[in-house]
Structure formats: C-alpha cells, structure tokens
Amino acid sequence: MTEQRVALVTGGNRGLGFAICEALAKAEYAVALTARHQEKATEAVARLAAIPPPVHGFALDVSDTTSVREGVRAVYEKFGRIDVLVNNAAIYPDRDVPNLGLAVDPDMVLDTLNANTVGPYRVMQAVLPIMREQDYGRIVNVSSQMARLSAMSAGSPAYRMSKTALNALTTLTVAELGKTSNVHVNSVDPGWVRTDMGTDAADREISEGIDTIVWLATQGTDGPTGGFFRDRKPTNW
C-alpha cells in the first residue's frame, strides 16, 4: 500500500479532468487518471510523464457498471487505497441543439443521465466502501451553473437535468454518510470553461475552473461537506 493519498479522476484524459490530474499530481497525490478507453488514458499519462509522482492510467467507462467495478478494483489493487474521487466525466449532447428545449429526444436525455448522474453513482458505489473502511474520503462531483434550480433557464434539458440530479446525489450521499463522517462529498460549479465541451467562447480559463475542485479534494478534517461551491464559496442550488 502506498503511503501517499490516492486520487481517482474520471474523464481525466482531456479538459478539466486532465488539468485536475496534473494539479493533484503536483500536490503530491498519486493519481489514477481514468478514461473510457485504456489507450486514451495511456496517451494522457504520457503527457504528464515529467510530473512526480507518476500518474497512472486506467480504463473506466462511467456508463458501464462492469467497467466501473473493474476500473476501481484495478486502482485499489495498484495502490491499496483510494482517498479522493473526482467525478468529472460527463457528456453534453444537447449543447448543439439548445433551442430545441423539450423537443430533445428522450433517448438523448436518458443517455445523458446515464453518463452524468448514474455514472457518478456507479463510481461512488464502488469507492465508498473503501473510503468508509479507511475512514477518509473526499468526493467532488463536478456539476454546473446550469444545474441551479434557483436560476434555471431554458434549453439543454438533458444536460441541465443530469447536473441537477448530480447535486441531489451529493446531498443524498451526505445524508447517508452523516455529516460527522470523514468522507466529505461536495458539488462544484466550475463556471463556463474553455474546454472542448465549453468551447472557445467560454469566459473562464481551465485553471479557474479546477481551482475549487482541487481545493475541496485536498481539504482537511474541518473542510465542508454537502455543499455546492463556486470560487471556493457556497453557491445557490
């Protein structure tokens, strides 16, 4: 078993996920960078080869229960622990059809919920027994400003609903664990970030988007749990 804290990041091969892996490695975490396919994970790890400690790549498709269980098992067998989980992997298929609103195909909605909500549920279901056993865990669910019920707008129903449901998963998990648990679970709104998903039109740099995610992932015992954060401050659900 490694003595280092170990962080598992889903969707770690590009965008926010890749930057999160890089930041956690620089913070001296052992990092399990996961991607849907092993070759994608391996290619991403090669781009981080100069950062000590080394980042390791694993196949983990959040949309597939078997893949999630096998991926988490492989990470645990490699390191003997999992201290941090960043649920970053997500899809946004209705990004390019935002004006369709409730005319979006229901199958697209189901596919999005499967990846963006049930996917994190699968990974948490696999990781939480490990965190409970070691009495330590930090789970960060990467949500969105588009998830806010308090400021819900029209368009992109699949993505919006999936991220709102992810926030519900955060609060549900904290209720299941109890607020005195040393497994902390929070959601983050990274803002509109310039990534493949966010496009070049976005108003935030990747470094701004990941800051609060990494901050919550590395919090101590007195850190928050059960919250929704943006720029290191609580924000409205």
Rosetta silent file (secondary structure, phi, psi, omega in degrees, C-alpha in Angstrom):
SEQUENCE: MTEQRVALVTGGNRGLGFAICEALAKAEYAVALTARHQEKATEAVARLAAIPPPVHGFALDVSDTTSVREGVRAVYEKFGRIDVLVNNAAIYPDRDVPNLGLAVDPDMVLDTLNANTVGPYRVMQAVLPIMREQDYGRIVNVSSQMARLSAMSAGSPAYRMSKTALNALTTLTVAELGKTSNVHVNSVDPGWVRTDMGTDAADREISEGIDTIVWLATQGTDGPTGGFFRDRKPTNW
SCORE:     score description
SCORE:     0.000 S_00000001
   1 L     0.000  132.792  176.097    0.000    0.000    0.000 S_00000001
   2 L   -71.656  149.414  176.128    1.278    3.439   -0.889 S_00000001
   3 L   -85.870  -13.382  179.301    1.632    5.998    1.902 S_00000001
   4 L   -76.718  153.397  167.077    0.550    8.789   -0.428 S_00000001
   5 L   -64.812  143.525 -178.381   -3.010    9.954   -0.786 S_00000001
   6 E  -117.474  129.888  179.637   -4.508    8.469   -3.948 S_00000001
   7 E  -116.321  130.390  175.131   -6.885   10.379   -6.224 S_00000001
   8 E  -107.212  125.088 -177.889   -9.097    8.787   -8.865 S_00000001
   9 E  -121.262  123.105  176.799  -10.298   11.186  -11.565 S_00000001
  10 L   -87.189  150.296 -176.953  -12.904   10.197  -14.151 S_00000001
  11 L    60.037   43.103 -172.368  -12.685   11.672  -17.617 S_00000001
  12 L   -89.159    2.998 -173.345   -9.070   12.516  -16.932 S_00000001
  13 L   -87.579   -6.818  179.613   -7.728   12.381  -20.460 S_00000001
  14 L  -160.697  170.719  172.498   -8.679   15.913  -21.521 S_00000001
  15 H    55.930 -138.312 -179.944  -10.105   19.281  -20.476 S_00000001
  16 H   -57.294  -44.005 -176.718  -10.890   19.826  -16.817 S_00000001
  17 H   -59.186  -44.236  179.183  -10.136   16.217  -15.921 S_00000001
  18 H   -62.718  -43.646  179.862   -6.627   16.339  -17.356 S_00000001
  19 H   -66.288  -35.501  176.679   -5.887   19.617  -15.563 S_00000001
  20 H   -63.969  -44.908  177.923   -7.230   18.195  -12.293 S_00000001
  21 H   -58.935  -44.564  179.830   -4.924   15.186  -12.623 S_00000001
  22 H   -62.244  -44.924 -178.293   -1.969   17.464  -13.282 S_00000001
  23 H   -65.630  -40.804 -179.865   -2.783   19.700  -10.295 S_00000001
  24 H   -69.948  -35.905  175.924   -3.247   16.792   -7.894 S_00000001
  25 H   -64.070  -40.969  178.033   -0.003   15.175   -9.049 S_00000001
  26 H   -66.669  -25.025  175.293    1.800   18.466   -8.424 S_00000001
  27 L   -84.549    8.951  174.142    0.230   18.449   -4.947 S_00000001
  28 L    72.952   29.949  168.650    1.999   15.095   -4.466 S_00000001
  29 L   -89.167  146.176  166.554   -1.031   12.848   -4.743 S_00000001
  30 E   -77.829  127.483 -170.092   -0.714    9.529   -6.515 S_00000001
  31 E  -115.668  128.573  171.085   -3.166    9.966   -9.391 S_00000001
  32 E  -100.940   99.979  178.647   -5.291    7.377  -11.170 S_00000001
  33 E   -83.940  119.935 -178.860   -6.229    9.060  -14.435 S_00000001
  34 E  -114.435  148.742  177.362   -9.186    7.229  -15.935 S_00000001
  35 E  -144.348  165.923 -176.992  -10.689    7.388  -19.398 S_00000001
  36 L   -60.715  -35.684 -179.347  -13.290    5.400  -21.279 S_00000001
  37 L  -123.562  144.329 -176.762  -10.583    3.534  -23.196 S_00000001
  38 H   -59.587  -38.685 -177.817   -7.167    2.426  -21.980 S_00000001
  39 H   -63.444  -35.574  177.444   -5.368    3.917  -24.983 S_00000001
  40 H   -67.162  -40.652  177.474   -6.800    7.354  -24.200 S_00000001
  41 H   -64.501  -42.710 -179.078   -5.683    7.059  -20.583 S_00000001
  42 H   -64.132  -41.943  178.542   -2.214    5.921  -21.656 S_00000001
  43 H   -63.099  -40.934 -179.854   -1.837    8.815  -24.107 S_00000001
  44 H   -67.063  -41.622  178.999   -2.853   11.328  -21.428 S_00000001
  45 H   -60.792  -37.897  179.841   -0.465    9.850  -18.866 S_00000001
  46 H   -60.814  -30.924  179.313    2.382   10.189  -21.356 S_00000001
  47 L   -76.245  -11.497  179.673    1.759   13.948  -21.449 S_00000001
  48 L  -112.200   16.093 -172.260    2.208   14.056  -17.659 S_00000001
  49 L   -61.942  -25.918 -175.718    5.310   11.878  -17.530 S_00000001
  50 L   -81.767   -5.978 -175.463    7.542   14.675  -16.207 S_00000001
  51 L   -95.377  121.584  172.487    5.460   15.231  -13.054 S_00000001
  52 L   -90.332  145.164   -6.925    6.444   13.327   -9.907 S_00000001
  53 L   -71.290  162.091 -177.269    4.855   11.211   -8.541 S_00000001
  54 L   -62.974  146.154  173.883    3.948    9.400  -11.753 S_00000001
  55 E   -91.959  139.030 -178.782    0.338    9.459  -12.928 S_00000001
  56 E  -113.799  141.719 -177.088   -1.146    6.068  -13.798 S_00000001
  57 E  -103.849  139.342 -179.438   -3.797    5.446  -16.462 S_00000001
  58 E  -138.473  146.724  173.286   -6.811    3.138  -16.134 S_00000001
  59 E   -81.723  129.363  176.456   -9.800    2.282  -18.307 S_00000001
  60 L  -158.400  111.487  178.628  -13.085    3.240  -16.664 S_00000001
  61 L  -101.802  109.502 -174.103  -16.297    3.953  -18.568 S_00000001
  62 L   -63.978  -17.727 -179.299  -18.749    5.564  -16.155 S_00000001
  63 L   -83.243   -3.219 -175.011  -21.668    4.486  -18.366 S_00000001
  64 L  -127.192  117.468 -174.976  -20.901    0.797  -17.837 S_00000001
  65 H   -61.431  -41.880 -179.950  -21.255   -0.817  -14.408 S_00000001
  66 H   -63.814  -43.700  178.813  -18.817   -3.639  -15.153 S_00000001
  67 H   -61.009  -41.406  179.442  -16.191   -1.210  -16.431 S_00000001
  68 H   -62.815  -48.327 -178.321  -16.576    0.932  -13.303 S_00000001
  69 H   -62.781  -41.853  179.618  -16.196   -2.009  -10.946 S_00000001
  70 H   -68.503  -39.203  179.784  -13.194   -3.374  -12.822 S_00000001
  71 H   -65.101  -46.153  179.192  -11.586    0.071  -13.052 S_00000001
  72 H   -64.614  -39.717  178.436  -11.989    0.817   -9.345 S_00000001
  73 H   -61.921  -41.743 -179.973  -10.726   -2.656   -8.478 S_00000001
  74 H   -64.405  -40.199  178.286   -7.629   -2.118  -10.638 S_00000001
  75 H   -64.517  -44.428 -178.815   -6.894    1.217   -8.962 S_00000001
  76 H   -66.130  -39.360  178.277   -7.311   -0.280   -5.496 S_00000001
  77 H   -65.730  -32.162  179.504   -5.130   -3.269   -6.348 S_00000001
  78 H   -71.546  -44.510 -170.301   -2.428   -0.897   -7.621 S_00000001
  79 H  -109.127  -23.194 -178.409   -2.393    1.476   -4.648 S_00000001
  80 L    79.300    9.297  179.474   -4.184   -0.263   -1.762 S_00000001
  81 L  -168.281  158.653  169.649   -6.312    2.838   -1.102 S_00000001
  82 L  -141.582  112.527 -174.840   -8.489    5.496   -2.753 S_00000001
  83 L   -99.699  -30.387 -175.952   -8.647    8.783   -0.858 S_00000001
  84 E  -131.737  136.477  171.615  -10.093   11.187   -3.411 S_00000001
  85 E  -126.172  124.675  173.093  -12.676   10.741   -6.137 S_00000001
  86 E  -112.244  109.553  177.725  -13.363   13.481   -8.662 S_00000001
  87 E   -83.810   89.716 -175.178  -16.470   12.685  -10.700 S_00000001
  88 L  -105.949  -31.352 -174.831  -15.590   14.746  -13.746 S_00000001
  89 L   -57.563  133.125 -179.428  -16.591   12.593  -16.745 S_00000001
  90 L  -162.226  161.000  174.572  -19.669   13.966  -18.477 S_00000001
  91 L  -125.356  158.861 -179.293  -21.357   14.427  -21.833 S_00000001
  92 L  -140.918   66.228 -173.685  -23.316   17.366  -23.259 S_00000001
  93 L   -69.831  -22.943  179.795  -25.086   16.025  -26.366 S_00000001
  94 L   -94.954   15.548  175.737  -27.743   18.737  -26.442 S_00000001
  95 L   -60.308  -39.722 -173.885  -25.165   21.547  -26.456 S_00000001
  96 L   -88.594    0.663  177.091  -25.557   21.986  -30.185 S_00000001
  97 L  -130.481   46.589 -172.083  -29.367   21.912  -30.106 S_00000001
  98 H   -63.827  -24.929 -176.164  -30.070   24.281  -27.171 S_00000001
  99 H   -85.104   -3.296  178.145  -33.160   25.826  -28.765 S_00000001
 100 H   -74.050  -25.955  178.640  -34.985   22.526  -29.073 S_00000001
 101 H    52.808 -127.803 -176.436  -35.798   22.596  -25.365 S_00000001
 102 H   -74.355    5.480  172.199  -38.344   19.939  -24.503 S_00000001
 103 H   -87.394   -3.363  177.392  -38.260   18.677  -28.084 S_00000001
 104 L   -59.096  137.382 -178.971  -34.927   16.951  -27.324 S_00000001
 105 L   -56.328  129.444  178.168  -35.167   13.211  -27.959 S_00000001
 106 H   -56.731  -31.059  178.211  -35.946   11.335  -24.698 S_00000001
 107 H   -66.109  -32.942  175.192  -33.236    8.807  -25.552 S_00000001
 108 H   -65.690  -40.090  177.059  -30.702   11.650  -25.525 S_00000001
 109 H   -61.645  -45.639 -179.837  -31.950   12.611  -22.072 S_00000001
 110 H   -62.912  -42.761  178.803  -31.584    9.028  -20.860 S_00000001
 111 H   -62.296  -38.864 -179.200  -28.061    8.719  -22.288 S_00000001
 112 H   -69.573  -43.158  176.160  -27.055   11.966  -20.590 S_00000001
 113 H   -61.749  -38.513 -179.919  -28.497   10.941  -17.241 S_00000001
 114 H   -62.097  -41.537 -178.642  -26.719    7.607  -17.559 S_00000001
 115 H   -79.793  -45.174 -168.086  -23.336    9.282  -18.038 S_00000001
 116 H   -90.322  -20.410 -179.102  -23.658   12.400  -15.892 S_00000001
 117 H  -118.915  -55.481 -179.948  -25.724   11.160  -12.944 S_00000001
 118 H   -68.722  -30.454  176.650  -25.845    7.372  -12.856 S_00000001
 119 H   -58.333  -56.889  175.086  -22.172    7.298  -13.868 S_00000001
 120 H   -57.060  -36.578  176.467  -21.011    9.125  -10.728 S_00000001
 121 H   -59.004  -45.319  178.904  -23.442    6.983   -8.726 S_00000001
 122 H   -58.545  -47.018 -176.183  -21.748    3.844  -10.071 S_00000001
 123 H   -67.919  -41.175  178.150  -18.276    5.099   -9.187 S_00000001
 124 H   -63.534  -39.515  178.434  -19.311    6.274   -5.732 S_00000001
 125 H   -60.249  -35.248 -179.963  -20.992    2.942   -5.084 S_00000001
 126 H   -80.076  -32.055 -173.262  -17.689    1.211   -5.876 S_00000001
 127 H   -90.768  -33.189 -173.692  -15.442    3.654   -3.994 S_00000001
 128 H   -58.768  -38.440  176.628  -17.418    4.443   -0.842 S_00000001
 129 H   -59.057  -35.154  177.801  -16.831    1.048    0.868 S_00000001
 130 H   -67.089  -46.571 -179.160  -13.085    1.680    0.542 S_00000001
 131 H   -65.019  -40.008  178.077  -13.358    5.192    1.933 S_00000001
 132 H   -63.381  -41.495 -179.003  -15.578    4.074    4.796 S_00000001
 133 H   -63.883  -39.415 -178.960  -13.145    1.304    5.694 S_00000001
 134 H   -89.194   -1.746  179.006  -10.192    3.690    5.802 S_00000001
 135 L    54.911   42.233  176.383  -12.323    6.414    7.499 S_00000001
 136 L  -162.703  134.733  173.872  -11.214    9.009    4.974 S_00000001
 137 E  -173.057  146.448  174.568  -12.510   10.231    1.659 S_00000001
 138 E  -131.404  115.878  179.477  -13.036   13.351   -0.406 S_00000001
 139 E  -114.632  127.197  178.839  -15.556   13.164   -3.243 S_00000001
 140 E  -120.952  117.725  177.595  -16.008   16.098   -5.599 S_00000001
 141 E   -96.688  117.418 -177.991  -18.873   15.994   -8.092 S_00000001
 142 E   -80.750  106.625 -177.199  -18.249   18.348  -10.994 S_00000001
 143 L  -101.343 -142.883 -174.631  -21.613   19.988  -11.577 S_00000001
 144 L  -162.427  154.076  172.250  -22.538   23.144  -13.493 S_00000001
 145 H   -64.553  -21.358  179.576  -24.031   26.596  -13.205 S_00000001
 146 H   -76.640   -4.584 -179.685  -26.737   25.181  -15.482 S_00000001
 147 H   -88.490  -10.519 -171.586  -27.842   22.862  -12.656 S_00000001
 148 L   -68.556  118.171  173.781  -29.153   25.604  -10.405 S_00000001
 149 H   -66.033  -30.668 -177.469  -32.855   25.255   -9.645 S_00000001
 150 H   -72.657  -12.477 -179.448  -32.743   28.795   -8.258 S_00000001
 151 H  -145.091   41.613 -175.999  -31.747   30.185  -11.664 S_00000001
 152 L   -69.856  133.252  178.125  -32.936   27.585  -14.151 S_00000001
 153 L  -113.875  175.556  179.283  -33.046   28.737  -17.773 S_00000001
 154 L   -81.532  164.887  176.200  -34.455   27.215  -20.941 S_00000001
 155 L    88.479  159.387  176.561  -32.595   24.916  -23.314 S_00000001
 156 L    49.454   53.153 -175.872  -30.287   21.903  -22.936 S_00000001
 157 H   -63.532  -35.204 -178.505  -32.749   19.910  -20.799 S_00000001
 158 H   -62.728  -50.431 -178.848  -30.703   16.705  -20.861 S_00000001
 159 H   -66.031  -46.009 -178.486  -27.560   18.347  -19.524 S_00000001
 160 H   -58.949  -49.885 -177.521  -29.377   20.605  -17.058 S_00000001
 161 H   -64.243  -37.461 -178.622  -31.419   17.791  -15.519 S_00000001
 162 H   -65.263  -37.454 -178.730  -28.435   15.470  -15.307 S_00000001
 163 H   -79.497  -32.565  173.673  -26.362   18.001  -13.366 S_00000001
 164 H   -63.901  -41.475  177.486  -29.262   18.991  -11.100 S_00000001
 165 H   -65.996  -32.978  176.110  -29.699   15.307  -10.302 S_00000001
 166 H   -63.543  -39.304  175.707  -25.954   15.061   -9.628 S_00000001
 167 H   -62.655  -38.682  176.340  -26.354   17.777   -6.993 S_00000001
 168 H   -62.368  -38.564  177.514  -29.170   15.732   -5.471 S_00000001
 169 H   -61.823  -38.446  177.204  -26.801   12.760   -5.361 S_00000001
 170 H   -58.843  -51.495 -176.362  -24.310   14.885   -3.409 S_00000001
 171 H   -69.357  -35.784  177.215  -26.834   15.811   -0.718 S_00000001
 172 H   -62.464  -43.908 -177.941  -28.291   12.298   -0.610 S_00000001
 173 H   -64.351  -41.632  177.784  -24.848   10.759   -0.094 S_00000001
 174 H   -62.947  -38.815  177.207  -24.018   13.131    2.763 S_00000001
 175 H   -63.503  -39.007  178.078  -27.341   12.241    4.387 S_00000001
 176 H   -66.820  -41.081 -177.253  -26.476    8.550    4.050 S_00000001
 177 H   -76.738  -34.255 -171.356  -22.980    9.041    5.477 S_00000001
 178 L    90.179  140.123 -173.829  -23.898   11.528    8.192 S_00000001
 179 L   -71.574   -9.042  175.441  -22.265   14.937    8.490 S_00000001
 180 L   -88.912   -4.688  179.782  -19.788   13.683   11.116 S_00000001
 181 L   -65.068  146.471  174.467  -18.290   11.243    8.600 S_00000001
 182 L   -87.415   12.993  168.225  -14.720   11.839    7.500 S_00000001
 183 E  -102.842  108.904 -176.214  -15.883   11.107    3.953 S_00000001
 184 E  -100.300  136.968 -177.377  -16.783   14.545    2.589 S_00000001
 185 E  -130.346  125.864 -179.157  -18.902   14.963   -0.532 S_00000001
 186 E  -140.938  157.082  172.153  -19.418   18.258   -2.373 S_00000001
 187 E  -105.823  152.352 -179.978  -20.542   19.597   -5.743 S_00000001
 188 E  -131.824  135.444  167.383  -18.673   22.264   -7.701 S_00000001
 189 L   -98.855  104.542 -178.377  -19.759   24.748  -10.337 S_00000001
 190 L   -77.853   -7.453 -174.734  -16.535   25.357  -12.277 S_00000001
 191 L    85.554 -177.330  179.708  -18.163   28.024  -14.421 S_00000001
 192 L   -87.137  106.350 -167.930  -18.123   28.212  -18.210 S_00000001
 193 E  -110.618  143.877  179.755  -14.629   26.995  -19.001 S_00000001
 194 L   -75.821   89.471  174.469  -12.698   26.971  -22.271 S_00000001
 195 L  -133.127 -177.670  175.608  -12.548   23.242  -22.988 S_00000001
 196 L   -59.049  -39.367  179.569  -13.810   21.052  -25.841 S_00000001
 197 L   -73.134  -43.360 -176.475  -17.160   20.935  -24.043 S_00000001
 198 L   -77.154  -22.210 -178.022  -17.200   24.601  -23.055 S_00000001
 199 L    71.752  167.894 -178.889  -15.847   25.796  -26.443 S_00000001
 200 L   -70.242  -11.940  179.761  -13.548   28.756  -27.066 S_00000001
 201 L   -77.423  -12.096 -176.832  -16.452   31.130  -26.405 S_00000001
 202 L   -63.082  156.572 -173.551  -16.322   30.364  -22.661 S_00000001
 203 L  -101.686    6.679 -178.169  -15.284   33.108  -20.272 S_00000001
 204 E  -129.127  146.052  173.426  -13.022   31.160  -17.893 S_00000001
 205 L   -77.290  157.249  177.814   -9.602   29.572  -18.093 S_00000001
 206 H   -58.548  -38.637 -179.420   -9.192   25.921  -17.120 S_00000001
 207 H   -59.828  -35.644  176.591   -7.084   26.980  -14.129 S_00000001
 208 H   -69.495  -39.066 -177.809  -10.063   28.974  -12.796 S_00000001
 209 H   -67.047  -35.902 -175.721  -12.411   26.066  -13.340 S_00000001
 210 H   -88.760  -13.037 -172.382  -10.346   23.488  -11.466 S_00000001
 211 H   -55.130  -50.376 -177.453   -9.291   25.654   -8.522 S_00000001
 212 H   -70.895  -32.301  177.643  -12.289   24.907   -6.289 S_00000001
 213 H   -61.612  -49.400 -179.512  -12.325   21.252   -7.328 S_00000001
 214 H   -66.845  -38.744  177.391   -8.728   20.739   -6.222 S_00000001
 215 H   -57.599  -46.814  179.547   -9.331   22.828   -3.074 S_00000001
 216 H   -70.833  -35.106 -179.630  -12.196   20.570   -1.994 S_00000001
 217 H   -65.355  -24.734 -174.644  -10.333   17.399   -2.972 S_00000001
 218 L  -111.346   14.252 -179.688   -7.462   18.321   -0.648 S_00000001
 219 L   -66.031  151.433  175.863   -9.455   19.674    2.316 S_00000001
 220 L   -84.098 -167.982 -175.936   -8.630   18.579    5.851 S_00000001
 221 L   -60.681  -32.751 -177.890  -10.941   17.153    8.509 S_00000001
 222 L   -85.569    6.611 -178.422  -12.582   20.516    9.141 S_00000001
 223 L   -71.398  166.445 -175.930  -13.448   21.012    5.474 S_00000001
 224 L   -74.294  159.582  172.285  -17.022   21.347    4.207 S_00000001
 225 L  -147.234  146.921  177.633  -19.357   18.558    3.170 S_00000001
 226 L    78.519   21.583 -177.229  -22.738   18.548    1.495 S_00000001
 227 L  -114.242  170.260  175.133  -22.285   21.890   -0.266 S_00000001
 228 E  -120.865  119.875 -169.049  -22.368   23.392   -3.744 S_00000001
 229 E  -123.491  148.439  170.023  -19.348   25.641   -4.361 S_00000001
 230 E  -143.101  131.431 -179.561  -18.039   28.125   -6.889 S_00000001
 231 L    52.164   43.899  176.056  -14.769   30.003   -6.467 S_00000001
 232 L    65.227   16.414  178.749  -14.293   28.426   -3.018 S_00000001
 233 E  -128.467  147.249  175.956  -17.580   29.871   -1.744 S_00000001
 234 E   -59.908  143.073  177.865  -21.012   28.257   -1.273 S_00000001
 235 L  -129.120  166.439 -176.066  -23.404   28.971   -4.122 S_00000001
 236 L   -72.978  142.056  176.430  -27.154   28.501   -4.563 S_00000001
 237 L   -70.180    0.000    0.000  -28.507   25.101   -5.531 S_00000001
